[in-house]
């Protein structure tokens, strides 16, 4: 994994991924009080959350629809 670094004074470069990481942590690890874990559990949790985020999770910026529903209406 290569670390993503923005230029000095341009925090907007990483804003979208920082927002995703915040959602991931608050909706999985902090909500479920996961304190100690293994690499396998973290990988599984992240994969499950990415599927949930892209297919099921309602997002207000998409007119209160999941990304899949929003894309289907666009087609």
Buried (B, 14 or more C-beta within 10 A) or exposed (E): EEEEEEEEEEEEEEEEEBEEEEEBEEBBBEEEEEEEEEEEEEEEBEEEBEEBBEEEBEEEEBEEBBBEBBEEEEE
